[in-house]
């Protein structure tokens, strides 16, 4: 099952990259996907059956839209802080407890936080993520966890767990 899902995923990526549906392209995609599956299939992540559930793709689309919106908001927030004469920042490193079980999901969460302006993931140790945040305005761990990772974590759980 793992190898079939990996083959299908490789074939989908092939078609997305080439964007052509000709006989030669289909044959080449099948050959490249088959060879890739044979050589690298054993290294593919566990729980690959999750990739075959359509509801995860719906949540992925919702996540991407929400991620883009959050990046736009964060860009304006950082621009405001940089251009403000008093430069209202209070940088610090916060400790965020992560509830995603999937290691890949945790990595996506850390990368999403890093790609959002104003935050940088510093380290991920077990279920704890350390994040450098441009404006730590609260000392309540529950509140800053919801602000920093909550918006991404809930959707990533639906995709990866």
Buried (B, 14 or more C-beta within 10 A) or exposed (E): EBBEBBBBBBBEBBBEEBEEEEEEBBEEBBEBBBEBBEEEBEEBEEEBEBBEEEEBEEBBEEBEEBBEEBBEEBEEBBEEBEEEEEEEBEEBEBEBEBBBEBEBBBBBBBEBBBBBBBBBBBEBEEEEBBBBBBBBEEEEEEEBBBBBBEBBBBBBBBBBE
